[in-house]
Amino acid sequence: MFAGGLGLGAYHGGAFEALTSVSPHIDWVTGSSAGAITAALIAGCPIPDRLANLRGYWHAPAAPAVTRSPSRHLSAWLSSINTRLLGHTGFFHPRLPLPSFPFTGLYDLGPTRERLQRLIDFGRVNNGELRISICATDLESGDAVLFDSSSERIEMDHILASCGFLPEFGPVQVAGRWLGDGGFSLNAPFDPVLEAPASLRLYVVDLYARDGNVPDGLEAAAERKSDLTFGNQTFQRLRHALEARQLRAELQGRDRNDRIYLLSYRPGREEAGPEKSFDLSEAAMAQRWRAGFLDMQHAGSVALRNGICSVRRGSQRFSAPESA
């Protein structure tokens, strides 16, 4: 399960690389926003090409050179500001003049659409080989809208609707409804997976960590605000959904062995604080990819039964007891 977070999505790729090196068979991928893109890139190509597809989209070099220095922090901010002003080749560009009605966003996702058309085989996405679920949000009702390849055909508009993070990116009309970013309702759309009757091994790959340091300045405070907003949404919903799932199993007399791992990207001070998701430089993408790879490797060393393992390298903390 891949959560949203724009350029932080390179973390998905590293986590997926580490996972497939030890467990190549995957039954189901879900995602919102950037996570919807990652899920479609995986489902929409042959198994041997999945990592190359992800690297190609997220611009992540195969051998990243990780640098941590004050100059890297400045470079990250300059990269983010440049993206805000001019967009980024292959992702989006500014709309000029600004649109009025219907509102179509500050940026045009046309470059993303063109690249995804080249990278994703929608026939393969919908052939049933790998189940995929994508979440968007109905902008009128506020309801989550889930598209699932087991019951309907997934198309490009479903992916772009899931990426409609207002006001940067505009909504998309699908079947008469104006849909926006899945992160407005289910940034981590694990809900349909938890309805499955069988025991699960579920990896929730989040891009915002709910736990972190107390802010020591304005930049850190603004960054912590966004991390708490999305990270807490994911964790609290996951905890309550798992409790409900386990209660249903008890009432039905079922014995499940669910293993659920929550991975969250934890940036260092070299990132551009609250604007880190707009740093689309190769240095940033490589760093996030490597972090995802190492976190998933660490998750693979943890034995877990019927609980949530919140993965953090260096100190393993369990967010729910085995009996939960």
Rosetta silent file (secondary structure, phi, psi, omega in degrees, C-alpha in Angstrom):
SEQUENCE: MFAGGLGLGAYHGGAFEALTSVSPHIDWVTGSSAGAITAALIAGCPIPDRLANLRGYWHAPAAPAVTRSPSRHLSAWLSSINTRLLGHTGFFHPRLPLPSFPFTGLYDLGPTRERLQRLIDFGRVNNGELRISICATDLESGDAVLFDSSSERIEMDHILASCGFLPEFGPVQVAGRWLGDGGFSLNAPFDPVLEAPASLRLYVVDLYARDGNVPDGLEAAAERKSDLTFGNQTFQRLRHALEARQLRAELQGRDRNDRIYLLSYRPGREEAGPEKSFDLSEAAMAQRWRAGFLDMQHAGSVALRNGICSVRRGSQRFSAPESA
SCORE:     score description
SCORE:     0.000 S_00000001
   1 L     0.000  124.041 -173.810    0.000    0.000    0.000 S_00000001
   2 E  -113.748  123.264 -179.411    1.534    3.260   -1.196 S_00000001
   3 L   -87.661  169.890 -178.852    0.598    6.622    0.327 S_00000001
   4 L   -88.673  161.021  179.844    0.706   10.041   -1.331 S_00000001
   5 L   163.556   28.425  176.813    3.409   12.706   -1.080 S_00000001
   6 H    49.439 -122.195 -173.708    4.461   13.959   -4.549 S_00000001
   7 H   -66.936  -13.177  176.650    8.266   13.715   -4.938 S_00000001
   8 H   -69.453   -9.826 -176.856    8.643   11.712   -1.736 S_00000001
   9 H   -61.391  -16.305  175.667    7.245    8.809   -3.767 S_00000001
  10 H   -59.653  -25.454  175.167   10.761    7.672   -4.660 S_00000001
  11 H   -58.460  -36.490  176.299   10.709    6.110   -1.166 S_00000001
  12 H   -54.956  -45.935 -174.659    8.101    3.683   -2.542 S_00000001
  13 H   -61.942  -43.998  178.744   10.545    2.452   -5.141 S_00000001
  14 H   -64.117  -41.314  177.738   13.300    1.621   -2.670 S_00000001
  15 H   -62.785  -41.073 -179.694   10.862   -0.195   -0.382 S_00000001
  16 H   -66.499  -39.363  179.080    9.506   -2.171   -3.339 S_00000001
  17 H   -61.071  -46.307 -179.690   13.013   -3.117   -4.485 S_00000001
  18 H   -65.376  -39.628 -179.012   13.926   -4.503   -1.059 S_00000001
  19 H   -65.079  -46.168 -176.014   10.626   -6.355   -0.739 S_00000001
  20 H   -71.193  -18.044  177.731   10.794   -8.056   -4.128 S_00000001
  21 H   -70.946  -22.733 -179.618   14.353   -9.222   -3.504 S_00000001
  22 H  -117.105  -20.434 -177.946   13.059  -11.527   -0.754 S_00000001
  23 L  -142.479   79.772 -171.986    9.356  -11.883   -1.609 S_00000001
  24 L   -69.344  -19.743 -176.645    8.818  -11.538   -5.367 S_00000001
  25 L   -90.698  123.573  178.149    5.126  -12.543   -5.348 S_00000001
  26 L  -127.648  135.350 -177.455    2.656   -9.730   -4.670 S_00000001
  27 L   -94.203  -29.904 -165.159   -1.126  -10.126   -4.922 S_00000001
  28 E  -154.472  136.065  172.626   -2.432   -6.585   -4.551 S_00000001
  29 E  -127.251  140.069  176.351   -1.206   -2.979   -4.718 S_00000001
  30 E  -133.160  159.605  179.777   -3.160    0.093   -3.604 S_00000001
  31 E  -170.493  158.111  171.737   -2.356    3.783   -3.586 S_00000001
  32 E  -124.689  140.703  172.848   -3.415    7.416   -3.347 S_00000001
  33 L    57.724 -121.663  176.757   -1.907   10.328   -5.260 S_00000001
  34 H   -58.067  -31.714  177.352    1.805    9.586   -5.801 S_00000001
  35 H   -66.638  -32.360  175.890    1.019    6.136   -4.408 S_00000001
  36 H   -65.399  -38.849  177.191   -1.557    5.611   -7.167 S_00000001
  37 H   -63.871  -47.858  179.328    1.169    6.339   -9.714 S_00000001
  38 H   -58.672  -45.625 -179.360    3.568    3.890   -8.053 S_00000001
  39 H   -60.459  -42.565 -179.301    0.884    1.196   -7.902 S_00000001
  40 H   -69.684  -35.657  176.619    0.031    1.649  -11.589 S_00000001
  41 H   -63.304  -34.155  178.733    3.701    1.607  -12.620 S_00000001
  42 H   -74.457  -48.050 -176.284    4.040   -1.769  -10.857 S_00000001
  43 H   -71.898  -22.995 -171.189    0.806   -3.274  -12.160 S_00000001
  44 L   -97.391   22.437  175.546    1.247   -1.944  -15.676 S_00000001
  45 L  -151.717  162.890  178.867    4.415   -3.723  -16.771 S_00000001
  46 L   -61.004  152.230 -177.444    5.940   -7.241  -16.740 S_00000001
  47 H   -51.980  -45.006 -178.140    7.449   -8.403  -13.436 S_00000001
  48 H   -64.816  -18.425 -175.064   11.097   -8.203  -14.663 S_00000001
  49 H  -100.948    0.625 -172.056   10.599   -4.556  -15.713 S_00000001
  50 H   -63.320  -45.081 -178.363    8.920   -3.192  -12.592 S_00000001
  51 H   -66.214  -41.256  178.534   11.992   -1.744  -10.879 S_00000001
  52 H   -63.268  -36.805  177.723   13.246   -0.142  -14.092 S_00000001
  53 H   -62.826  -45.069  179.382    9.794    1.356  -14.593 S_00000001
  54 H   -66.201  -43.862  178.675    9.821    2.848  -11.098 S_00000001
  55 H   -62.171  -40.808 -179.345   13.366    4.182  -11.441 S_00000001
  56 H   -61.551  -40.183 -178.771   12.525    5.693  -14.794 S_00000001
  57 H   -75.019  -45.677 -174.345    9.575    7.592  -13.416 S_00000001
  58 H   -85.343    4.722  175.754   11.091    8.696  -10.100 S_00000001
  59 L    54.257   40.526 -176.979   14.445    9.668  -11.664 S_00000001
  60 L  -101.352  113.733  178.610   16.309    7.649   -9.038 S_00000001
  61 L   -60.231  151.286 -177.504   19.886    6.706  -10.010 S_00000001
  62 L   -69.952  -28.097 -178.689   20.819    3.072   -9.427 S_00000001
  63 L  -125.273   79.575 -173.983   23.851    3.974   -7.275 S_00000001
  64 L   -68.767  142.046  172.379   22.878    7.050   -5.227 S_00000001
  65 L  -103.251  109.210 -175.530   25.487    9.228   -3.589 S_00000001
  66 L   -88.668  124.977  178.993   23.941   10.416   -0.317 S_00000001
  67 L  -121.606  138.723  178.376   25.196   13.764    0.945 S_00000001
  68 L  -130.381  102.437 -176.763   24.290   15.435    4.226 S_00000001
  69 L  -156.532  160.888  176.860   25.563   18.981    4.503 S_00000001
  70 H   -56.269  -35.707 -179.874   24.335   22.558    4.952 S_00000001
  71 H   -67.947  -31.417  176.412   24.842   23.142    1.233 S_00000001
  72 H   -65.997  -37.001  178.084   22.580   20.175    0.465 S_00000001
  73 H   -63.948  -44.442  177.966   19.839   21.795    2.544 S_00000001
  74 H   -63.422  -42.833  179.149   20.184   25.044    0.592 S_00000001
  75 H   -61.895  -38.103  179.508   20.196   23.152   -2.701 S_00000001
  76 H   -63.906  -42.814  178.197   17.032   21.333   -1.681 S_00000001
  77 H   -64.747  -42.525  179.145   15.248   24.604   -0.961 S_00000001
  78 H   -63.025  -38.898  177.665   16.406   26.124   -4.255 S_00000001
  79 H   -63.848  -43.729  179.727   15.208   23.024   -6.096 S_00000001
  80 H   -64.203  -43.365  179.255   11.794   23.201   -4.404 S_00000001
  81 H   -63.675  -42.077  178.648   11.413   26.918   -5.153 S_00000001
  82 H   -60.659  -41.619  178.557   12.418   26.347   -8.758 S_00000001
  83 H   -64.720  -41.541  178.361    9.801   23.594   -9.056 S_00000001
  84 H   -60.229  -39.686 -175.141    7.153   25.862   -7.545 S_00000001
  85 H   -81.907  -41.930 -169.549    7.955   28.633  -10.029 S_00000001
  86 H  -116.359   -6.976 -173.745    8.732   26.722  -13.210 S_00000001
  87 L    79.806 -164.214 -179.060    7.454   23.188  -12.699 S_00000001
  88 E  -149.296  131.689 -178.158    9.611   20.186  -13.545 S_00000001
  89 L   -55.565  128.610  177.816   10.248   18.418  -16.836 S_00000001
  90 L    90.673  -11.594  179.567    8.320   15.176  -16.992 S_00000001
  91 L  -114.254  -63.855 -178.410    6.053   15.989  -14.031 S_00000001
  92 E  -164.347  164.267  174.527    4.135   19.260  -14.498 S_00000001
  93 E  -139.356  157.366 -177.114    4.376   22.878  -15.637 S_00000001
  94 E   -64.426  149.312  172.294    2.607   26.082  -14.530 S_00000001
  95 L   -93.634  121.295  177.581   -0.690   27.093  -16.094 S_00000001
  96 L  -134.186  128.579   -4.782   -0.491   30.634  -17.464 S_00000001
  97 L   -71.560  166.615 -178.922   -2.731   32.541  -17.317 S_00000001
  98 L   -64.967  140.026 -178.470   -4.365   31.082  -14.220 S_00000001
  99 L   -73.502  159.766  177.799   -7.664   29.321  -14.912 S_00000001
 100 L  -109.760  -82.280 -179.042  -10.999   30.567  -13.573 S_00000001
 101 L  -137.590  136.521   -7.994  -13.900   28.083  -13.895 S_00000001
 102 L   -69.398  148.813 -177.324  -13.839   25.173  -13.800 S_00000001
 103 L   -68.675  126.100 -175.612  -10.688   25.360  -11.703 S_00000001
 104 L  -115.444   13.001  174.635   -7.975   23.238  -13.291 S_00000001
 105 L    94.416  155.794  177.494   -5.081   23.735  -10.872 S_00000001
 106 L   -71.951  -25.609 -177.447   -2.014   25.937  -10.712 S_00000001
 107 E  -124.610  151.058  179.173   -0.011   23.302  -12.593 S_00000001
 108 E   -99.838  122.263  179.912   -0.724   21.166  -15.636 S_00000001
 109 L   -85.541   17.581  179.095   -0.074   17.431  -15.178 S_00000001
 110 H   -53.091  -45.858  178.297    0.182   16.953  -18.939 S_00000001
 111 H   -60.639  -37.118  176.291    3.849   15.838  -18.772 S_00000001
 112 H   -64.319  -44.570  178.376    2.943   13.226  -16.136 S_00000001
 113 H   -57.010  -46.541 -177.670    0.089   11.961  -18.319 S_00000001
 114 H   -62.859  -43.271 -179.598    2.409   11.646  -21.337 S_00000001
 115 H   -67.614  -41.593 -179.834    5.085    9.757  -19.416 S_00000001
 116 H   -66.099  -33.088  176.311    2.607    7.412  -17.757 S_00000001
 117 H   -61.200  -34.516  179.262    1.060    6.624  -21.145 S_00000001
 118 H   -77.677  -33.453 -171.936    4.495    5.414  -22.256 S_00000001
 119 H   -91.462  -22.643 -172.785    5.320    3.516  -19.063 S_00000001
 120 L  -110.699  127.508  172.545    1.990    1.876  -18.197 S_00000001
 121 L   -94.842  104.114 -175.521    0.270   -0.871  -20.187 S_00000001
 122 H   -71.674  -20.584  171.283   -3.362   -0.459  -19.149 S_00000001
 123 H   -63.958  -41.234  177.788   -4.234   -3.790  -20.692 S_00000001
 124 H   -70.891  -38.553  177.542   -1.884   -5.409  -18.199 S_00000001
 125 H   -54.587  -36.337 -172.674   -3.198   -3.228  -15.346 S_00000001
 126 L  -105.387   11.969 -177.558   -6.655   -4.649  -15.982 S_00000001
 127 L   -87.350   -0.903  176.337   -5.877   -8.274  -16.903 S_00000001
 128 L    86.985   -1.833  179.394   -6.255   -9.545  -13.334 S_00000001
 129 L   -63.706  -40.588  179.590   -2.621  -10.644  -12.911 S_00000001
 130 L  -136.274  122.095 -179.705   -2.157   -8.147  -10.067 S_00000001
 131 E   -73.668  138.722 -179.746   -5.085   -6.502   -8.311 S_00000001
 132 E  -134.248  136.133  175.813   -4.852   -2.729   -8.025 S_00000001
 133 E  -125.625  136.650 -178.536   -6.980   -0.261   -6.058 S_00000001
 134 E  -127.498  136.945 -178.257   -6.759    3.521   -6.404 S_00000001
 135 E  -110.620  136.440  169.221   -8.340    6.116   -4.128 S_00000001
 136 E  -129.981  178.861 -178.810   -9.639    9.590   -5.011 S_00000001
 137 E  -126.960  129.249  174.932  -11.929   11.997   -3.123 S_00000001
 138 E   -70.947  116.427 -172.716  -15.329   13.288   -4.209 S_00000001
 139 L   -73.178  -16.526  176.182  -14.895   17.058   -3.878 S_00000001
 140 L   -87.030  -50.680 -176.975  -18.600   17.681   -3.277 S_00000001
 141 L   -86.231  -24.412 -174.370  -19.419   15.002   -0.689 S_00000001
 142 L    83.466    0.539 -177.428  -15.914   14.563    0.730 S_00000001
 143 L   -75.245  147.747  169.927  -16.293   10.785    0.413 S_00000001
 144 E   -70.654  141.000  177.882  -13.441    8.491   -0.512 S_00000001
 145 E  -122.616  115.968 -177.340  -13.912    6.929   -3.960 S_00000001
 146 E  -104.408  128.693  174.338  -12.163    3.606   -4.527 S_00000001
 147 E  -107.967  129.118 -172.498  -11.495    2.208   -7.987 S_00000001
 148 E  -131.434  127.478 -176.971  -10.650   -1.495   -8.016 S_00000001
 149 L   -65.995  -13.364  177.912   -9.480   -3.550  -10.981 S_00000001
 150 L   -75.653  -16.270 -176.353  -11.443   -6.543   -9.654 S_00000001
 151 L  -130.088  -12.063  179.238  -14.718   -4.767  -10.448 S_00000001
 152 L  -155.328  165.424 -178.209  -13.971   -2.027  -13.001 S_00000001
 153 L   -84.361  129.955  177.084  -11.402   -0.939  -15.531 S_00000001
 154 L   -87.940  127.703 -179.629   -8.629    1.353  -14.258 S_00000001
 155 L  -125.075  175.801 -178.339   -7.773    4.154  -16.691 S_00000001
 156 H   -58.843  -39.813 -178.095   -5.470    7.175  -16.771 S_00000001
 157 H   -61.963  -31.322  177.644   -8.172    9.538  -15.474 S_00000001
 158 H   -64.696  -40.756  179.925   -8.483    7.485  -12.279 S_00000001
 159 H   -66.808  -47.634 -177.789   -4.774    7.945  -11.603 S_00000001
 160 H   -68.917  -32.247  174.538   -4.757   11.673  -12.359 S_00000001
 161 H   -61.873  -40.657  179.324   -7.914   12.211  -10.295 S_00000001
 162 H   -64.198  -18.934 -178.477   -6.107   10.632   -7.348 S_00000001
 163 L   -98.384    8.783 -174.718   -3.343   13.230   -7.849 S_00000001
 164 L   -79.535   65.232 -177.756   -5.653   16.267   -7.759 S_00000001
 165 L   -80.305  100.771 -177.444   -4.115   17.933   -4.687 S_00000001
 166 L   -68.677  144.834   -1.518   -5.809   21.344   -4.609 S_00000001
 167 L   -91.548    0.760 -176.042   -4.900   24.017   -5.449 S_00000001
 168 L   -61.827  -45.396 -176.264   -1.689   22.822   -7.072 S_00000001
 169 E  -123.506  135.361 -172.348   -3.356   20.174   -9.240 S_00000001
 170 L   -78.064  163.037  176.658   -6.906   20.342  -10.523 S_00000001
 171 L   -72.904  166.474  177.598   -9.735   17.842  -10.112 S_00000001
 172 E  -127.453  135.458  178.834  -10.742   15.349  -12.791 S_00000001
 173 E   -87.399  121.642  179.000  -14.314   14.537  -13.728 S_00000001
 174 E  -129.424  121.953  178.564  -14.996   10.798  -13.700 S_00000001
 175 L    51.786   41.105  175.305  -18.498    9.389  -14.274 S_00000001
 176 L    83.509    0.298  179.181  -20.073   12.763  -13.552 S_00000001
 177 E  -114.674  139.155  174.882  -18.197   13.403  -10.285 S_00000001
 178 E   -86.758  118.784 -173.810  -15.397   15.883   -9.732 S_00000001
 179 E  -114.103  142.645  177.024  -12.622   13.987   -7.977 S_00000001
 180 E  -124.551 -165.255 -171.739   -9.510   15.230   -6.194 S_00000001
 181 L   -55.708  135.539  177.474   -6.543   13.841   -4.331 S_00000001
 182 L   -63.899  -23.397  179.950   -7.012   10.567   -2.475 S_00000001
 183 H   -66.717  -17.193  177.270   -5.019   12.020    0.403 S_00000001
 184 H   -71.069  -17.337 -179.349   -7.973   14.241    1.303 S_00000001
 185 H  -127.414  -54.359 -179.689   -9.839   11.135    2.491 S_00000001
 186 H  -133.176   83.997 -179.866   -7.608    8.028    2.505 S_00000001
 187 L   -64.732  -25.026  174.881   -3.978    8.960    1.970 S_00000001
 188 L  -122.950   90.275 -172.971   -3.182    5.327    2.776 S_00000001
 189 L   -82.257   69.656  177.697   -6.033    3.293    1.223 S_00000001
 190 L   -86.637   -7.128 -171.389   -5.530   -0.019    3.013 S_00000001
 191 L   -54.525  -48.613 -179.884   -9.262   -0.330    3.754 S_00000001
 192 L   -64.703  -30.316 -179.855  -10.239   -2.754    0.955 S_00000001
 193 H   -66.563  -38.969 -177.865   -7.266   -4.996    1.776 S_00000001
 194 H   -72.005   -7.500  174.023   -8.369   -5.351    5.402 S_00000001
 195 H   -83.426  -11.718 -178.865  -11.710   -6.702    4.182 S_00000001
 196 L   -64.163  137.912 -176.243   -9.956   -9.796    2.803 S_00000001
 197 L   -74.034  -27.211 -174.865  -10.896  -12.941    4.776 S_00000001
 198 L   -80.585  164.831  174.133   -7.461  -14.576    4.693 S_00000001
 199 L   -62.465  147.799 -173.614   -4.455  -13.763    6.868 S_00000001
 200 L  -119.559  147.975  158.232   -2.457  -10.847    5.534 S_00000001
 201 E  -119.343  105.267 -171.891    1.090   -9.699    5.186 S_00000001
 202 E  -117.720  130.523  175.479    0.554   -6.024    4.492 S_00000001
 203 E  -111.888  115.539  176.792    3.172   -3.338    4.002 S_00000001
 204 E   -98.332  110.136 -175.295    1.896    0.235    4.381 S_00000001
 205 E  -101.052   95.867 -175.968    4.507    2.490    2.781 S_00000001
 206 E   -93.906  160.106 -178.415    3.772    5.976    4.116 S_00000001
 207 L  -114.443    1.780  178.452    5.604    9.171    3.234 S_00000001
 208 L  -134.209  127.336 -177.710    4.990   11.147    6.428 S_00000001
 209 L   -91.391  130.518  179.385    6.094    9.998    9.887 S_00000001
 210 L   -74.443  -25.807  179.166    3.744   10.641   12.808 S_00000001
 211 L  -102.616  143.971 -178.625    6.636   10.492   15.293 S_00000001
 212 L  -177.051 -171.496 -177.052    9.501   12.940   15.164 S_00000001
 213 L   -81.294  152.896  171.718   11.437   15.646   16.964 S_00000001
 214 L   -66.221  130.138 -175.852    9.947   18.639   18.761 S_00000001
 215 L   -60.398  141.545  178.972   10.392   21.576   16.328 S_00000001
 216 L  -113.709   14.086  179.662   13.281   23.924   17.038 S_00000001
 217 L  -178.234  177.498 -176.239   12.281   26.659   14.586 S_00000001
 218 H   -62.831  -45.573 -179.619    9.696   27.900   12.095 S_00000001
 219 H   -60.278  -47.219 -179.148   10.820   25.633    9.255 S_00000001
 220 H   -64.509  -35.256 -179.916   10.806   22.548   11.470 S_00000001
 221 H   -66.736  -43.354  179.153    7.387   23.497   12.887 S_00000001
 222 H   -64.498  -39.332  178.225    5.827   23.830    9.426 S_00000001
 223 H   -66.973  -42.885 -179.082    7.302   20.482    8.383 S_00000001
 224 H   -62.875  -35.106  178.911    6.144   18.762   11.583 S_00000001
 225 H   -59.127  -49.589 -178.515    2.614   20.060   11.000 S_00000001
 226 H   -68.640  -36.914  178.507    2.294   18.333    7.609 S_00000001
 227 H   -63.489  -43.214  179.524    3.955   15.143    8.874 S_00000001
 228 H   -66.664  -40.196 -177.409    1.537   14.935   11.808 S_00000001
 229 H   -59.074  -49.503 -176.684   -1.489   15.704    9.636 S_00000001
 230 H   -86.829  -39.649 -178.128   -0.900   12.842    7.205 S_00000001
 231 H   -64.586  -40.722  178.880    1.138   10.469    9.372 S_00000001
 232 H   -69.303  -36.796  176.542   -1.408   10.474   12.183 S_00000001
 233 H   -55.825  -47.316 -177.440   -4.265    9.972    9.726 S_00000001
 234 H   -64.994  -50.767 -174.377   -2.593    6.804    8.476 S_00000001
 235 H   -65.431  -47.835 -176.880   -1.612    5.351   11.851 S_00000001
 236 H   -64.582  -41.730  177.525   -4.845    6.045   13.724 S_00000001
 237 H   -64.380  -41.281 -179.644   -7.018    4.741   10.899 S_00000001
 238 H   -64.437  -42.058 -179.451   -4.844    1.652   10.541 S_00000001
 239 H   -62.393  -47.031 -178.262   -4.991    0.908   14.264 S_00000001
 240 H   -69.006  -38.639  179.886   -8.789    1.203   14.443 S_00000001
 241 H   -65.921  -36.719  178.585   -9.319   -0.728   11.195 S_00000001
 242 H   -69.659  -39.432  176.977   -7.113   -3.567   12.434 S_00000001
 243 H   -60.751  -42.639  178.253   -8.967   -3.708   15.756 S_00000001
 244 H   -65.145  -38.882  178.801  -12.286   -3.965   13.878 S_00000001
 245 H   -63.545  -42.964 -179.118  -10.860   -6.671   11.615 S_00000001
 246 H   -69.219  -33.830  176.144   -9.665   -8.734   14.562 S_00000001
 247 H   -65.582  -42.165  177.565  -13.027   -8.356   16.302 S_00000001
 248 H   -60.437  -40.239 -179.989  -14.793   -9.634   13.180 S_00000001
 249 H   -63.421  -40.931  178.901  -12.442  -12.617   13.107 S_00000001
 250 H   -64.739  -42.357  179.890  -13.220  -13.465   16.728 S_00000001
 251 H   -65.938  -29.586 -179.839  -16.975  -13.243   16.141 S_00000001
 252 L   -90.970   -2.040 -179.587  -16.627  -15.525   13.109 S_00000001
 253 L    71.720   25.514 -179.653  -14.392  -17.964   14.959 S_00000001
 254 L   -92.387  150.565  175.416  -11.497  -17.374   12.581 S_00000001
 255 L  -115.072  108.537 -177.587   -7.833  -17.608   13.520 S_00000001
 256 L  -109.894  150.821  172.532   -5.782  -15.050   11.608 S_00000001
 257 L  -123.490   79.100 -179.172   -2.084  -14.345   11.569 S_00000001
 258 L   -85.163  131.548  174.991   -1.919  -10.801   10.195 S_00000001
 259 E  -119.649  112.230 -174.108    1.493   -9.193    9.829 S_00000001
 260 E  -123.408  121.830 -176.578    1.217   -5.481    9.166 S_00000001
 261 E  -114.576  130.009  177.808    4.252   -3.265    8.751 S_00000001
 262 E  -110.408  111.194  177.458    4.091    0.538    8.677 S_00000001
 263 E  -104.046  135.988 -179.419    7.075    2.187    6.989 S_00000001
 264 E  -133.058  136.065  177.111    7.366    5.981    7.041 S_00000001
 265 L   -71.601  126.010  178.969    9.855    8.249    5.300 S_00000001
 266 L  -118.466   98.662 -175.391   11.857   10.172    7.892 S_00000001
 267 L   -73.887  154.772  172.822   13.844   12.953    6.201 S_00000001
 268 L   -89.829 -178.965 -178.348   17.029   14.431    7.552 S_00000001
 269 L   -70.290   -9.651  177.249   17.791   18.120    7.918 S_00000001
 270 L   -73.333  -17.073  178.993   19.167   18.182    4.378 S_00000001
 271 L   -75.927  165.051 -174.006   15.581   18.107    3.047 S_00000001
 272 L   -88.448   45.579  173.848   13.617   21.304    2.325 S_00000001
 273 H    49.077 -129.046 -177.074   11.406   21.154    5.402 S_00000001
 274 H   -67.596  -12.818  179.719    7.708   21.667    4.588 S_00000001
 275 H  -101.824   14.033 -173.678    8.560   22.000    0.871 S_00000001
 276 H   -60.688  -31.864 -177.476   10.448   18.701    0.647 S_00000001
 277 H   -69.698  -14.485  177.927    7.851   17.057   -1.595 S_00000001
 278 H   -96.456    0.808  172.552    8.568   19.683   -4.285 S_00000001
 279 L   -85.103  102.756 -175.942   12.289   18.903   -4.379 S_00000001
 280 L  -107.025   22.532  179.671   12.372   16.659   -7.447 S_00000001
 281 L   -70.645  157.370  179.636   16.144   16.668   -7.919 S_00000001
 282 H   -63.969  -33.860  178.667   17.967   13.408   -8.583 S_00000001
 283 H   -61.740  -43.700 -179.831   19.907   13.796   -5.323 S_00000001
 284 H   -68.027  -42.979 -179.422   16.655   13.929   -3.345 S_00000001
 285 H   -62.509  -41.800  179.909   15.070   11.066   -5.282 S_00000001
 286 H   -63.973  -40.997 -179.709   18.137    8.877   -4.762 S_00000001
 287 H   -64.324  -42.653 -179.216   18.201    9.591   -1.041 S_00000001
 288 H   -68.207  -40.230  177.973   14.515    8.721   -0.629 S_00000001
 289 H   -59.310  -46.187 -179.161   14.873    5.538   -2.682 S_00000001
 290 H   -63.948  -39.906  178.660   17.758    4.399   -0.495 S_00000001
 291 H   -62.093  -41.907  177.645   15.815    5.191    2.690 S_00000001
 292 H   -63.322  -40.263  179.081   12.900    3.060    1.477 S_00000001
 293 H   -62.133  -47.778 -177.892   15.233    0.206    0.611 S_00000001
 294 H   -68.209  -38.055  178.503   16.908    0.216    4.025 S_00000001
 295 H   -64.578  -42.264  179.978   13.620    0.542    5.912 S_00000001
 296 H   -68.715  -36.894  173.895   12.093   -2.415    4.084 S_00000001
 297 H   -58.040  -43.425 -179.914   15.230   -4.475    4.697 S_00000001
 298 H   -64.771  -40.257  178.741   14.871   -3.691    8.391 S_00000001
 299 H   -60.644  -34.808 -178.560   11.195   -4.672    8.346 S_00000001
 300 L   -66.608  -15.349 -178.852   12.168   -8.048    6.930 S_00000001
 301 L   -93.244    1.474 -175.015   14.170   -8.837   10.076 S_00000001
 302 L  -104.937  127.514  173.708   11.184   -8.415   12.417 S_00000001
 303 L   -89.883  133.302 -174.630    8.928  -11.314   13.430 S_00000001
 304 L  -147.773  141.243  174.068    5.369  -10.178   14.083 S_00000001
 305 L  -135.526  126.388  173.797    1.978  -11.722   14.755 S_00000001
 306 L    49.104   61.164  175.879   -1.347   -9.866   14.852 S_00000001
 307 E  -168.157 -179.470  175.510   -0.119   -6.326   15.374 S_00000001
 308 E  -109.044  124.214  174.730    1.273   -3.227   13.700 S_00000001
 309 E  -101.040  111.824  175.979    5.012   -2.912   13.495 S_00000001
 310 E   -86.721  105.343 -169.243    6.022    0.725   13.079 S_00000001
 311 E   -78.527  125.992  173.976    9.388    0.299   11.384 S_00000001
 312 L  -145.917  116.303 -179.310   12.201    2.566   12.429 S_00000001
 313 L   -62.314  135.756  178.860   15.812    1.676   11.853 S_00000001
 314 L   100.658  -31.883  175.455   17.897    1.829   15.027 S_00000001
 315 L  -151.903  119.181 -177.700   14.986    1.264   17.420 S_00000001
 316 L   -90.821  120.779 -176.900   12.122   -1.118   16.812 S_00000001
 317 E  -122.015  127.160  178.672    8.849    0.111   18.292 S_00000001
 318 E   -94.980  127.425 -176.581    5.629   -1.858   18.238 S_00000001
 319 L   -91.416   -8.594  174.967    2.487    0.248   17.957 S_00000001
 320 L  -148.397  137.455 -179.866    0.110   -2.564   18.881 S_00000001
 321 L   -70.224  161.750 -178.535    0.723   -5.600   21.089 S_00000001
 322 L   -59.124  -28.098 -177.865    0.541   -9.096   19.648 S_00000001
 323 L   -84.991   -2.481 -175.962   -2.774   -9.650   21.414 S_00000001
 324 L   -65.052    0.000    0.000   -4.386   -6.539   19.903 S_00000001
